[in-house]
Amino acid sequence: MFRTTPKATYFFTQVEHDILKSVCAYMVGVSTDTALDTPVIVIDAFVQQLPKTLQRQLRFGLHLFQWGPSLFIGKPCRFTQLVPRDAVKYIDGWAKSRFKVRRRLFRGLRDITFLGFYSNQPSAK
């Protein structure tokens, strides 16, 4: 299976990079049009240090999150194609799900998003 990798990342494919960039934008509340690649680059460097098992789980979870709207909110599209209102509703559904695995994936994506986004912000003094 051929995977293209963006120039700035080594672990994530271009598709995964785009999914994660969109997730980051919604999780921290910035426009998907203005979201930067920098958080994804930081996340990529972090993920490369994780054990292979966790890397595979993250990759699988990212694709599940991408393709879940048709299952979880009845929208026949991918997460990256949702309008902002539906994307926020979808993410909220993961955060408040009665299924532990969905809540765990949400928390994992949220945590690495915050790691990537806030590790590059100037500290307030």
C-alpha positions as CSV (number, residue, x, y, z in Angstrom):
1,M,0.0,0.0,0.0
2,F,1.5,3.3,-1.1
3,R,1.3,6.2,1.3
4,T,2.4,9.7,0.6
5,T,3.9,11.6,3.4
6,P,3.8,15.4,3.8
7,K,7.2,17.1,3.8
8,A,6.8,18.4,7.3
9,T,5.8,15.1,8.9
10,Y,7.3,11.6,8.9
11,F,4.7,9.4,10.7
12,F,1.5,10.8,9.3
13,T,0.4,10.5,5.6
14,Q,-0.9,13.5,3.9
15,V,-4.5,12.4,4.5
16,E,-3.8,11.8,8.2
17,H,-2.0,15.1,8.4
18,D,-5.1,16.8,7.0
19,I,-7.5,15.0,9.4
20,L,-5.3,15.9,12.4
21,K,-5.0,19.5,11.3
22,S,-8.8,19.7,11.1
23,V,-9.2,18.0,14.5
24,C,-6.6,20.5,16.0
25,A,-8.5,23.5,14.6
26,Y,-11.8,22.4,16.1
27,M,-10.4,21.3,19.4
28,V,-8.6,24.6,20.1
29,G,-11.3,26.8,18.4
30,V,-9.5,28.3,15.4
31,S,-10.8,28.4,11.9
32,T,-9.9,25.4,9.7
33,D,-8.9,27.9,7.0
34,T,-6.2,29.5,9.3
35,A,-5.1,26.4,11.1
36,L,-1.3,26.0,10.9
37,D,0.7,22.9,10.2
38,T,3.0,23.5,13.2
39,P,0.8,21.6,15.8
40,V,0.7,18.6,13.5
41,I,4.5,18.7,13.1
42,V,4.9,18.7,16.9
43,I,2.4,15.9,17.3
44,D,4.2,13.9,14.6
45,A,7.5,14.2,16.4
46,F,5.8,13.1,19.6
47,V,4.1,10.1,18.0
48,Q,7.3,8.9,16.5
49,Q,8.6,8.3,20.0
50,L,5.6,6.2,21.0
51,P,5.6,2.4,21.0
52,K,4.4,0.8,17.7
53,T,1.3,-0.5,19.3
54,L,0.2,3.0,20.3
55,Q,1.1,4.4,16.9
56,R,-1.1,1.8,15.2
57,Q,-4.0,2.6,17.6
58,L,-3.7,6.3,17.0
59,R,-3.6,5.8,13.2
60,F,-6.7,3.5,13.4
61,G,-8.5,5.9,15.8
62,L,-7.8,8.9,13.5
63,H,-9.4,7.1,10.6
64,L,-12.3,6.0,12.7
65,F,-12.8,9.6,13.7
66,Q,-12.6,10.7,10.1
67,W,-15.2,8.2,8.8
68,G,-17.5,8.2,11.9
69,P,-20.0,11.0,11.0
70,S,-22.2,8.6,9.0
71,L,-22.4,6.2,11.9
72,F,-22.6,8.6,14.8
73,I,-24.5,11.7,13.6
74,G,-26.1,10.4,10.4
75,K,-24.1,12.7,8.0
76,P,-22.9,10.8,4.9
77,C,-19.5,12.4,4.8
78,R,-16.1,12.5,6.4
79,F,-15.2,14.6,9.4
80,T,-13.1,16.9,7.4
81,Q,-16.1,17.7,5.1
82,L,-18.5,18.6,7.9
83,V,-19.7,22.2,8.3
84,P,-18.4,23.8,11.5
85,R,-21.7,23.4,13.4
86,D,-21.9,19.7,12.6
87,A,-18.2,19.2,13.4
88,V,-18.6,20.7,16.8
89,K,-21.6,18.5,17.4
90,Y,-19.7,15.5,16.3
91,I,-16.7,16.1,18.5
92,D,-19.1,16.8,21.4
93,G,-20.7,13.4,20.8
94,W,-17.4,11.7,21.1
95,A,-16.6,13.6,24.4
96,K,-19.9,12.7,26.0
97,S,-20.4,9.2,24.5
98,R,-21.7,6.4,26.7
99,F,-19.1,4.2,25.0
100,K,-15.8,4.3,26.9
101,V,-13.7,3.7,23.7
102,R,-15.1,6.8,22.1
103,R,-14.5,8.9,25.1
104,R,-10.9,7.6,25.4
105,L,-10.2,8.3,21.7
106,F,-11.6,11.8,22.2
107,R,-9.4,12.5,25.2
108,G,-6.4,11.1,23.3
109,L,-7.0,13.3,20.3
110,R,-7.7,16.3,22.6
111,D,-4.5,15.8,24.6
112,I,-2.2,15.5,21.6
113,T,-3.9,18.4,20.0
114,F,-3.3,20.6,23.1
115,L,0.3,19.3,23.2
116,G,0.9,20.3,19.5
117,F,-1.0,23.6,19.7
118,Y,0.1,25.0,23.0
119,S,3.7,23.8,22.9
120,N,4.4,26.5,20.2
121,Q,2.5,29.3,21.9
122,P,4.6,32.1,23.6
123,S,4.3,31.7,27.4
124,A,2.4,34.5,29.2
125,K,4.7,36.1,31.8
